[in-house]
Amino acid sequence: MSFQILLDEVKTNLTKCLQDLSFPSVLFSVEPTKKEFGDVTSNVCFLLAKKLNQKPSEIAKKILENFQKHLGELVSKVDAHPSGHLNFFANREKLNKLIIKNSIKDDYGFVNIGNQTRVVVEHTSVNPNKALHIGHVRNIIIGDTIARLLQKTNHDVKILNYVDDSGLQVADIIVGFKHLGFSEIPPSGEKFDHYCGDVVYVKTSEKYDSEPELQEIRKKFLEEIENPNSEISEFADYITKKVLACQLETCWNLDVEYDCLNFESQIIHSGLWQKIFEKLKEMKTIELERQGKNTGCWVIRGDEKNDDKVLIRSDGTATYIAKDIPYAAWKLGILKDPFNYKKYDQNQPSRTMWQTTLEQTSEPKQNFTGNSVITVIDSRQSRLQKIITEIMLKFTSKPDSYVHLAYESVTLSANTAKQLGIDTGGKQTQMSGRKGLYVNADLVFDLLTKKTLEETRKRNPDFDTEEYSKIAKDVAIGTIRYEMIKQDLDKIITFDLTKSLSLEGDTASYIQYTYARADGILEKAGIQPKFDSEFGLLDNEFEKELITMIGLFVNRVRDATNNLSPKIIAKYCYNLAVSFNAFYEHVKVLDTGDDSLVNIRLCLVSSFKSTLEKALNLLGVPSPSRM
């Protein structure tokens, strides 16, 4: 039970009032209100005013009079505001008890939206030719947080990572290794994915302008990569698997895990494309172009604003979207699964990760298809994803069966770029892997860890080395994840290392510090609070505001899930921390001289701590007990 029980009671009893008064039915809302206007307010009088041709204030008076016989258990009084709003005041003793006692339960925040419906979430999907940079991290954290929300709301979630091991960017590093002679062994101490991205990929790309013949070599290598029996294909598989292993280490370091890795090369060789290709031809979704620049290509016709989209080039090679269509169909179970499965060589920290294979294995068949699919891809791919969405709709006839969750890019602030050795002329900068203008996620994580370690040593010289390390890692993880989540998905993020570590304002550090503060109060008290108490004495404005915020956790989980908006939980964590800090500054917890009051305030602190930990967990942000 949460604040929602009060909202539900008010809505139910308002509906009874409308029936008693023979008022027309309207779709009114009830929602939390500002503290000076009670606990809950409704817009019902404004909606009725249009239908009844009366002033909202007049209608409010009539409903107020009738509502007295419908007060229920959780409403102590109702006020008709001169503006026409109806404001409801909670029976705080009962509401406080409901919220505080339920908030410490393990399943607090659970909402049964999914009814165990299978949802596939695909995210990360970075070309295995370089290290993950901070822009990729936004994709990864969005996808992981969406999966956590869906799991919290009773969806059966499967998390996939699509490995594009046969595209142009892979061909680029194969050109570097096989034609330009780059060593397969990175310099001592350098991760293989860093070496491939920073050296092999960038330097190979630079040579295309001065040595145009390399374009033909790349084209030849690309064709050979798609031939599973070629030497180049075998070598590309070896290289990309090494890069992938490094990328996964970065993900696991950020507390991100997967259920299955899907390889593009296997999708190409599986026969899935041929099956979906025939279906698309039968449905007349694609056409063979017989004239113009795309002669000999299979295309999807564009609208008036967009050109036709090529699926198969005239030389028979598949484009990006042609590879993605059968994959999308496989995820939705439209096509029979051609894959076998085996466990990934490296163990994830907390669960088994599978990978597709076309080889025979002794492992049982797995099922990673879903009733619906959420694909996290940046907004630059929106047109292609729209085409795939429309094609999947023709197969499933379900409007939300395939969802493209788009997001904007991440830039670096001028100050952060300077700290990382990049001269941007005092301006924020976009990242480009091909140009080598990017900051890999490992470097950001290491720098954040180092800065946190330095600050923690200044503030807490008595901590041991192990505790320093744990706090530094927790804050680094929290900082990166929170910065990627707290903005709207359609807003560009400008990442700033210094600001993100501030203990003031909307940062993970501020929220984590607040959690540690609450834990410190409970530790100092040295007693276990007794929750079989009455909580009517928690009636000052700071206590009531904090209890209300705690009670709204379930509502925010529901809103975030229904809107696929993880920012809602980030904002909730921040507002909850602000409410607690206001309580901490204005209300004595331990030194009251009243044991009963001390106990119920400790119960409130425990309630806050438990709720914030659950909310932060949805974001993948650790909750350190000391900072």
C-alpha positions in Angstrom: 0.0 0.0 0.0 1.2 3.5 -0.8 -0.2 7.0 -1.3 -2.2 5.5 -4.2 -4.6 4.1 -1.6 -5.6 7.6 -0.6 -6.0 8.7 -4.2 -8.1 5.6 -5.0 -10.4 6.3 -2.0 -10.9 9.9 -2.9 -11.7 9.0 -6.5 -14.1 6.3 -5.5 -16.0 8.5 -3.1 -16.1 11.4 -5.5 -17.7 9.2 -8.0 -20.4 8.3 -5.5 -21.0 12.0 -4.8 -21.5 12.7 -8.5 -24.1 9.8 -8.6 -25.8 11.1 -5.5 -26.1 14.6 -7.0 -27.1 13.2 -10.5 -24.1 15.0 -12.0 -22.9 13.8 -15.4 -20.0 11.4 -15.5 -16.6 13.1 -16.3 -13.1 11.8 -16.5 -11.7 13.8 -13.6 -8.3 13.4 -12.0 -7.2 13.2 -8.4 -3.5 13.9 -7.6 -1.2 15.0 -4.8 -1.2 18.7 -4.2 0.9 21.4 -2.6 1.1 21.1 1.2 -0.9 24.4 1.7 -3.8 22.8 -0.1 -4.1 19.6 1.8 -2.9 16.3 0.5 -5.0 15.6 -2.6 -6.8 17.8 -5.1 -9.3 17.2 -7.9 -10.2 19.1 -11.1 -13.8 17.6 -11.2 -15.5 20.9 -10.6 -13.9 22.5 -13.6 -14.9 19.7 -15.9 -18.5 19.7 -14.6 -18.7 23.5 -15.0 -18.7 23.2 -18.8 -21.5 20.5 -18.7 -23.7 22.1 -16.0 -23.1 25.8 -17.1 -22.3 26.7 -13.5 -19.3 28.2 -11.7 -16.7 25.7 -10.4 -16.9 27.2 -7.0 -20.7 26.6 -6.8 -20.3 23.0 -7.9 -17.5 22.6 -5.3 -19.8 23.6 -2.5 -22.4 21.1 -3.5 -19.9 18.3 -3.7 -18.4 19.3 -0.4 -21.7 19.1 1.4 -22.4 15.6 -0.1 -18.9 14.3 0.5 -19.2 14.5 4.3 -21.1 11.2 4.2 -18.3 9.6 2.0 -15.3 10.6 4.0 -14.0 7.1 4.2 -11.1 5.9 6.4 -8.2 8.0 5.0 -9.8 11.4 4.5 -10.3 13.6 7.6 -11.8 16.7 5.9 -12.5 18.3 2.6 -12.2 22.0 1.6 -13.8 23.8 -1.3 -11.3 26.4 -2.5 -12.8 29.6 -3.9 -11.1 28.8 -7.2 -13.2 25.7 -7.6 -10.6 23.1 -6.6 -11.6 20.4 -4.1 -8.9 19.8 -1.6 -8.8 16.7 0.6 -6.9 16.3 3.9 -5.7 12.9 4.9 -6.2 11.1 8.2 -2.5 11.3 8.8 -2.4 8.8 11.6 -3.8 6.1 9.4 -2.0 7.2 6.2 1.4 7.5 7.9 1.1 4.0 9.3 0.1 2.5 6.0 2.9 4.1 4.1 5.7 3.6 6.7 4.9 0.0 7.4 4.6 -1.0 3.8 7.6 0.9 2.6 10.0 -1.4 4.5 8.7 -4.5 2.8 10.9 -6.1 0.1 8.3 -5.8 -2.6 7.5 -2.1 -2.0 7.2 -0.4 -5.3 6.0 -3.5 -7.1 3.2 -2.8 -9.6 1.6 -5.6 -11.6 1.5 -4.0 -15.0 3.0 -6.8 -17.0 1.3 -9.9 -15.7 4.4 -11.8 -16.7 4.2 -10.7 -20.4 7.4 -11.5 -22.2 9.3 -8.3 -23.3 12.6 -8.3 -25.1 14.8 -5.3 -24.4 17.7 -4.9 -26.8 20.4 -2.4 -26.0 24.1 -1.6 -26.3 24.7 -3.1 -29.8 28.0 -1.4 -30.3 30.2 -2.4 -33.3 32.9 -4.7 -31.9 35.8 -2.7 -33.3 36.5 -0.2 -30.5 36.0 0.5 -26.8 32.7 1.8 -25.5 32.6 5.6 -25.3 30.5 7.8 -23.0 27.9 8.2 -25.8 27.4 4.4 -26.0 27.0 4.4 -22.2 23.8 6.4 -22.5 22.3 3.6 -24.7 23.5 1.0 -22.3 22.2 2.7 -19.1 18.8 3.6 -20.7 18.3 0.0 -21.8 19.4 -1.5 -18.5 17.1 0.9 -16.5 14.1 0.1 -18.7 14.7 -3.6 -18.1 14.9 -3.0 -14.4 11.6 -1.1 -14.5 9.9 -3.8 -16.5 11.1 -6.5 -14.1 9.8 -4.4 -11.1 6.4 -4.2 -12.8 6.0 -8.0 -13.3 7.2 -8.3 -16.9 9.2 -11.4 -18.0 12.2 -9.5 -19.4 14.9 -10.9 -21.7 17.9 -8.6 -22.4 19.7 -8.9 -25.7 22.9 -7.4 -27.1 23.2 -7.4 -30.9 26.8 -7.8 -32.0 27.3 -6.3 -35.4 30.4 -8.4 -36.3 30.1 -8.2 -40.1 29.7 -4.5 -40.9 31.9 -1.8 -42.4 33.5 -0.8 -39.2 34.7 -4.4 -38.6 36.0 -4.5 -42.2 38.0 -1.3 -41.4 40.0 -2.9 -38.6 40.5 -6.1 -40.6 42.0 -3.9 -43.4 44.2 -2.4 -40.7 45.4 -5.8 -39.4 45.6 -7.8 -42.7 46.6 -5.1 -45.2 48.3 -2.3 -43.3 50.1 -4.6 -41.0 49.0 -3.4 -37.5 50.1 -5.8 -34.8 47.4 -8.0 -33.2 49.0 -7.4 -29.8 48.4 -4.0 -28.2 51.1 -2.1 -26.3 51.7 -3.4 -22.8 49.0 -2.4 -20.4 46.5 -1.3 -23.0 43.1 -3.0 -23.4 42.6 -4.6 -26.8 39.3 -2.7 -27.5 41.1 0.6 -26.8 43.9 -0.3 -29.1 41.6 -1.3 -31.9 39.5 1.8 -31.6 42.2 4.4 -30.9 44.9 3.1 -33.2 43.8 0.5 -35.8 40.4 1.9 -36.7 41.3 5.6 -36.6 44.6 5.3 -38.5 43.0 3.0 -41.1 40.1 5.4 -41.6 42.6 8.3 -42.2 44.2 6.4 -45.1 41.0 6.1 -47.2 41.4 9.7 -48.5 45.1 9.4 -49.4 44.9 5.8 -50.6 41.5 5.4 -52.4 42.4 1.8 -53.5 41.8 0.8 -49.9 38.1 1.3 -50.5 38.1 -1.7 -52.9 40.1 -3.8 -50.4 37.6 -2.9 -47.7 34.7 -3.9 -50.0 36.4 -7.2 -50.8 37.0 -7.9 -47.1 33.4 -7.0 -46.3 32.2 -9.7 -48.8 34.6 -12.2 -47.3 33.5 -11.5 -43.8 30.0 -12.6 -44.9 31.4 -15.9 -46.2 31.6 -18.2 -43.2 34.1 -20.5 -44.9 36.7 -17.8 -45.7 39.9 -17.1 -43.8 39.0 -13.5 -43.4 35.7 -14.4 -41.9 37.5 -16.6 -39.3 40.0 -13.9 -38.5 37.2 -11.3 -38.2 35.4 -13.6 -35.7 38.6 -14.0 -33.7 39.2 -10.2 -33.5 35.6 -9.1 -32.8 35.3 -11.7 -30.0 38.4 -10.2 -28.3 37.0 -6.7 -28.6 33.6 -7.9 -27.4 35.1 -9.5 -24.3 36.7 -6.1 -23.4 33.4 -4.2 -24.0 31.5 -6.6 -21.8 34.0 -6.0 -19.0 33.1 -2.3 -19.2 29.4 -3.1 -19.1 29.8 -5.4 -16.1 31.8 -2.7 -14.3 28.7 -0.5 -14.6 26.5 -3.3 -13.3 24.9 -4.1 -16.6 24.2 -7.7 -17.7 22.5 -9.5 -20.5 20.6 -12.7 -21.2 21.9 -13.4 -24.7 24.4 -12.1 -27.3 23.1 -12.2 -30.9 25.7 -12.1 -33.7 24.9 -10.4 -37.0 27.1 -12.9 -38.9 25.0 -15.8 -37.7 21.8 -14.0 -38.6 23.2 -13.6 -42.1 24.2 -17.3 -42.3 21.0 -18.6 -40.6 18.7 -18.3 -43.6 16.4 -15.9 -41.7 16.8 -13.2 -44.4 15.8 -15.5 -47.2 12.6 -16.4 -45.3 11.6 -12.9 -44.5 12.7 -11.7 -48.0 10.1 -14.1 -49.5 7.4 -12.9 -47.1 8.2 -9.2 -47.9 7.9 -10.0 -51.7 4.6 -11.8 -51.2 3.3 -8.8 -49.2 4.6 -6.4 -51.9 6.4 -4.5 -49.2 9.6 -4.4 -51.3 10.3 -4.0 -55.0 13.1 -4.7 -57.4 14.2 -1.3 -58.9 14.6 -1.5 -62.7 15.7 2.1 -63.4 17.6 5.0 -62.0 20.4 5.1 -59.5 19.1 2.0 -57.6 18.7 -0.2 -60.7 19.1 -3.9 -59.6 18.5 -3.1 -55.9 15.6 -4.4 -53.8 14.0 -1.3 -52.1 11.3 -0.2 -49.8 9.5 2.8 -51.4 9.9 6.1 -49.6 7.3 8.7 -49.1 7.3 12.2 -50.7 9.9 13.4 -48.2 12.2 10.4 -48.2 14.1 8.5 -50.9 13.5 4.8 -51.5 15.5 2.7 -48.9 17.8 0.0 -50.4 17.7 -3.4 -48.7 19.8 -5.4 -51.1 22.4 -3.7 -53.3 22.8 -4.5 -56.9 25.9 -6.6 -56.1 23.8 -8.8 -53.8 25.2 -7.5 -50.5 22.8 -6.6 -47.7 22.5 -3.2 -46.2 22.1 -2.5 -42.5 18.4 -2.5 -42.5 18.2 -5.7 -44.5 20.1 -7.4 -41.6 17.9 -5.8 -39.0 14.5 -6.8 -40.4 15.0 -10.6 -40.0 16.5 -9.9 -36.5 13.4 -7.9 -35.5 11.1 -10.7 -36.9 13.1 -13.3 -34.9 12.8 -11.3 -31.7 9.0 -11.2 -32.1 8.9 -15.0 -32.9 7.6 -14.3 -36.4 10.2 -16.7 -37.8 11.2 -20.1 -36.5 14.4 -19.8 -34.4 17.3 -21.3 -36.4 19.9 -20.9 -33.6 21.4 -23.2 -31.1 22.7 -21.8 -27.8 25.8 -22.0 -25.7 26.9 -20.3 -22.5 29.3 -17.4 -22.9 32.9 -18.2 -22.0 33.2 -15.6 -19.3 30.9 -15.6 -16.3 28.8 -12.5 -15.7 28.8 -11.4 -12.1 25.3 -12.6 -11.2 23.6 -14.6 -14.0 24.3 -16.8 -17.0 24.6 -15.2 -20.4 23.9 -17.2 -23.5 25.0 -16.6 -27.0 23.6 -17.8 -30.3 25.5 -20.3 -32.5 24.8 -22.2 -35.7 27.0 -25.1 -34.4 25.5 -28.1 -32.7 25.6 -27.9 -28.9 24.7 -30.1 -26.0 22.8 -27.2 -24.3 19.0 -27.0 -24.3 17.2 -24.8 -26.7 16.6 -21.3 -25.3 13.8 -18.8 -25.9 14.6 -15.2 -26.3 11.6 -14.0 -28.3 8.9 -11.8 -26.8 5.3 -10.6 -27.2 6.8 -7.2 -27.6 10.3 -5.7 -28.3 11.9 -2.5 -27.1 15.0 -1.6 -29.1 17.2 1.2 -27.7 18.9 3.0 -30.6 19.8 6.7 -30.9 17.6 9.1 -32.8 19.8 9.2 -35.9 18.4 5.8 -36.7 14.8 6.9 -36.3 13.9 6.7 -40.0 15.3 3.2 -40.4 13.6 2.1 -37.1 10.3 3.6 -38.3 10.5 1.4 -41.4 11.2 -1.7 -39.3 8.3 -0.8 -36.9 5.9 -0.5 -39.8 7.0 -3.8 -41.3 6.7 -5.6 -38.0 3.2 -4.1 -37.6 2.1 -5.8 -40.8 3.2 -9.2 -39.4 1.8 -8.8 -35.9 -1.1 -6.3 -36.2 -0.1 -5.2 -32.6 0.6 -1.4 -32.5 3.2 -1.6 -29.7 4.8 -5.0 -30.6 8.0 -3.3 -31.8 9.0 -0.1 -30.1 12.0 2.1 -31.0 13.2 3.9 -27.9 15.2 6.8 -29.3 17.5 9.1 -27.4 19.8 12.0 -28.2 23.6 12.1 -28.2 26.1 12.8 -25.4 28.6 15.7 -25.8 31.5 16.5 -23.6 31.7 19.9 -21.8 34.8 22.0 -22.8 36.1 21.6 -19.2 35.8 17.8 -19.3 37.3 17.6 -22.8 40.3 19.6 -21.5 40.7 17.3 -18.5 40.9 14.4 -20.8 43.4 16.0 -23.1 41.1 17.1 -25.9 41.4 20.7 -27.1 37.9 21.9 -28.2 38.6 25.6 -28.3 36.4 26.2 -25.2 33.3 24.5 -26.7 31.4 21.4 -26.0 32.2 18.6 -28.5 30.4 15.8 -30.3 32.1 12.5 -30.4 33.3 10.6 -33.5 34.8 7.1 -33.2 36.1 7.3 -36.8 38.0 10.5 -36.1 39.2 9.3 -32.8 37.3 12.2 -31.1 35.7 10.4 -28.2 36.3 9.5 -24.6 36.0 5.8 -23.8 33.9 4.8 -20.8 36.7 3.1 -19.0 38.7 6.4 -18.9 35.7 8.3 -17.5 35.1 5.6 -14.9 38.7 5.5 -13.8 38.9 9.3 -13.5 35.7 9.5 -11.5 36.9 6.7 -9.2 40.2 8.6 -8.7 38.5 11.9 -7.9 36.1 10.2 -5.5 38.9 8.4 -3.8 40.8 11.7 -3.3 37.7 13.4 -1.9 36.8 10.5 0.4 40.3 10.4 1.9 40.0 14.1 2.7 36.7 13.8 4.4 37.3 10.4 6.1 41.0 9.8 6.9 40.1 6.9 9.2 38.6 4.6 6.5 40.6 1.5 5.5 41.8 0.9 2.0 39.0 -1.6 1.1 36.3 0.9 2.2 37.9 3.7 0.2 37.9 1.5 -2.9 34.3 0.4 -2.5 33.0 4.0 -1.9 34.9 5.3 -4.9 33.5 2.6 -7.2 30.0 3.0 -5.9 30.1 6.8 -6.5 31.7 6.4 -9.9 29.0 3.9 -11.0 26.3 6.0 -9.6 27.6 9.2 -11.2 27.8 7.8 -14.7 24.5 6.0 -14.5 22.6 9.0 -13.0 24.0 11.5 -15.5 22.8 9.3 -18.4 19.3 8.9 -16.9 18.3 12.3 -15.4 17.7 14.1 -18.7 14.7 13.6 -21.0 15.6 11.1 -23.8 15.1 13.8 -26.5 17.6 16.1 -24.9 21.4 16.2 -25.6 23.5 15.5 -22.6 26.6 17.6 -22.0 28.7 15.5 -19.6 30.8 17.3 -17.1 33.0 15.4 -14.7 33.4 18.1 -12.1 29.7 19.1 -11.8 28.6 15.4 -11.8 30.5 14.8 -8.6 29.0 17.7 -6.6 27.4 16.9 -3.3 24.9 19.6 -4.0 22.2 19.8 -6.6 20.8 17.1 -8.9 23.7 14.6 -8.8 24.1 11.0 -7.8 26.6 12.0 -5.2 24.1 14.3 -3.5 21.5 11.5 -3.4 24.0 8.8 -2.3 25.3 11.2 0.5 21.7 11.6 1.7 21.3 7.8 1.9 24.5 7.6 3.9 23.3 10.4 6.2 20.1 8.4 7.0 22.1 5.2 7.6 24.4 7.2 9.9 21.4 8.3 12.0 20.2 4.8 12.4 23.7 3.6 13.3 24.1 6.3 15.9 20.7 5.5 17.5 21.9 1.9 18.2 18.4 0.5 18.4 16.0 -1.2 16.1 12.9 0.9 15.6 9.6 -0.7 16.5 7.1 -0.4 13.6 4.1 -1.7 15.7 3.5 1.9 16.7 1.1 4.7 16.0 2.4 7.5 13.7 -0.1 10.3 14.4 2.6 12.4 16.0 4.4 12.7 12.7 2.4 15.8 11.8 4.8 18.7 11.1 5.1 19.8 7.5 8.6 18.2 7.0 7.5 14.8 8.3 4.3 14.9 6.3 6.1 15.9 3.1 8.6 13.1 3.5 6.0 10.5 4.2 4.0 11.7 1.1 7.2 11.4 -1.1 7.8 7.9 0.3 4.2 7.0 -0.5 4.5 8.2 -4.1 7.2 5.6 -5.1 4.6 3.2 -6.5 3.0 5.9 -8.6 6.4 7.0 -10.0 7.3 3.4 -10.9 4.0 3.0 -12.7 4.5 6.3 -14.6 8.1 5.6 -15.5 7.2 2.1 -16.9 4.1 3.2 -18.8 5.9 6.0 -20.4 9.3 4.2 -20.8 10.8 7.2 -19.1 13.6 6.4 -16.6 14.0 10.1 -15.9 10.9 9.9 -13.7 12.7 7.6 -11.2 15.8 9.8 -11.3 13.7 12.9 -10.5 11.9 10.9 -7.8 15.2 10.0 -6.1 16.3 13.6 -6.1 13.0 14.9 -4.7 13.0 12.2 -2.1 16.5 13.2 -1.0 15.5 16.9 -0.9 12.5 16.0 1.3 14.7 14.0 3.7 17.4 16.7 3.9 14.7 19.3 4.8 13.4 16.9 7.5 17.0 16.4 8.7 17.6 20.2 9.0 14.4 21.0 10.8 13.4 18.0 12.9 15.3 16.4 15.8 15.4 12.6 15.6 17.4 11.5 18.5 17.5 14.3 21.1 13.8 14.8 21.7 13.5 13.6 25.3 10.5 11.5 24.2 11.3 7.8 23.5 8.1 7.3 21.6 8.8 10.2 19.4 12.4 9.1 18.8 11.1 5.6 17.8 8.6 6.8 15.3 11.0 9.2 13.7 13.6 6.4 13.5 10.9 4.4 11.8 10.5 7.3 9.3 14.2 7.4 8.7 14.2 3.6 8.1 11.3 4.0 5.7 13.1 6.7 3.8 16.3 4.7 3.6 14.5 1.5 2.4 12.5 3.4 -0.2 15.5 5.3 -1.6 17.6 2.2 -1.9 14.8 0.5 -3.9 14.5 3.5 -6.1 18.2 3.8 -6.7 18.4 0.1 -7.5 16.0 0.7 -10.4 18.6 3.1 -11.7 21.4 0.7 -11.0 22.9 3.3 -8.6 24.6 1.8 -5.5 23.5 2.9 -2.0 26.7 3.4 0.0 26.3 3.4 3.8 29.3 5.7 4.2 30.8 8.5 2.1 
